[in-house]
Amino acid sequence: MGSMAPAPDSSQREAARTLEIMQRLREVEESILARAPEHDLEPSLDRIQAVMELAGDPQRTYPVIHLTGTNGKTTTARVVESILREMGLTTGRFTSPHMHTMLERIAIGGRPIEAEKFLRAYAEVLPLIELVDARSAEDDEPRMTYFEVLVAVAYAAFADAPVDVAIIEVGMGGSWDATNVADGVVSVITPIALDHQHFLGNTVGAIALEKAGIIKADGIVISAEQDDPAVMAILAERADEVGAQIAVEGQQFGLEGADVAVGGQALSVRGLATTYGDLFLPFHGAHMAQNATLAIAAVEAFIGGGEQELDLDVLKAGLAAATSPGRLEVVRRSPTVLVDAAHNPAGAIALRDGLQEAFTFTKLVGVVAILKDKDASQMLEILEPVLDEVIVTRTTSARAMRPNDLGEIAKGIFGEGRVTVVDDLPDALDRAAGIADESGVGGGVLATGSVITAAEVRMLLGVTDA
């Protein structure tokens, strides 16, 4: 008799199971990516509301801290999450866009959702999504978008976990953003500036009106100090209209002091309930200190309605443990390589100021790749004072601006002698590192222009955690 093949051991079975999960995940990701992307949408809450109602409104089974604004949302959300986790709460976090994998957008307990849990939540909502898609087709309306599907998956996954609190970042705007089917008990408004004008409007007032839509009845609003008084008036009017309390940076709370420290900065923050001193934040730049200040006030508002002091040791631990990949992040030494996801003029200003506050380079070479729907000229003008040379290139995104076109813009700002055009990002990064090396100690590289630029440079240098 022939010998029978040995039965697979547990490690082989586990490997086969993991492979099956990964294959299924790839199929699901491809299916989701085949839908209309985030920058190609028809503003409406009808589709996502229909799916959530069919699912039993899972987003109402846990309290929500909802964040909007133009820049700083993701970092603020991650700091809020880190502090709440240090308090012992199970957190859900939804942010966008992702840097390396779709799973990063949905985090449970501070970690990207496990593939198996993502697939389980997707399987729960898929029949409902297909039903809503079919209804839309009958009415000659578009099917659910990529972003709407991920919101539905996130809300279902958080209910399944279950989480004690969900920290939710809007994708775009506020009123009609798919995340807005949830009602935030705390609404956080980061600084509002011009971005996505083709969807949100051509003035900061129009944009503020859209973003104010996340403010809900009987909630608490935590707002950054806004440059335009009209923005603040719009936020205050919305809060008054729905009966929400509002606390404004520089009035009810604020940053008392910030000093550069090794690996970040030392802060003193006047919160809603008390002042917290001797705080270490592992991020660079005044904008990051502002994000942390908003986060502290948001946690105070959530935990005790703004009247209860946070435990100082817990707060310190939460801040120190916070991460924000791709935000003035050092991803390599010798030469120093920084990545930053700045993708609009307001982000470029924050990046420039953060560089000047926290870093001293004898020569800084920029590697810049910008999407074609962004204001490349203004971004480059803002960054010109801090970049000795700039290498313009492109990412793998279909939305990337052609290097030659970006190069022409850059030459008009930097002068021809300070600009090099390199078609591919890996070659551009190598060229920049070589120039920085040749300049001796103190040379550095800054890769920026979009979230995709930051993500692809991180991957090229072997940094993939997010």
Secondary structure, DSSP 8 states (H G I E B T S, - for coil): ---------HHHHHHHHHHHHHHHHHHHHHHHHTS--TTS----SHHHHHHHHHTT-GGGSS-EEEEESSSSHHHHHHHHHHHHHHTT--EEEE-SS-SS-GGGGEEETTEE--HHHHHHHHHHHHHHHHHHHHHHHHTT-----HHHHHHHHHHHHHHHTT-SEEEEE-SSSSTT-GGGGS-EEEEEE-------HHHH-SSHHHHHHHHGGG--TT-EEEE---SSHHHHHHHHHHHHHHT-EEEEBTTTBEEEEEEEETTEEEEEEE-SS-EEEEEEES--SHHHHHHHHHHHHHHHHHHHTT-S---HHHHHHHHHH---TTSSEEEETTTEEEE----SHHHHHHHHHHHHHH---SEEEEEE--BTTS-HHHHHHHHGGG-SEEEE---S-TTB--HHHHHHHHHHHH-GGGEEE-SSHHHHHHHHHHHHHHT-TTEEEEEESSHHHHHHHHHHTT----
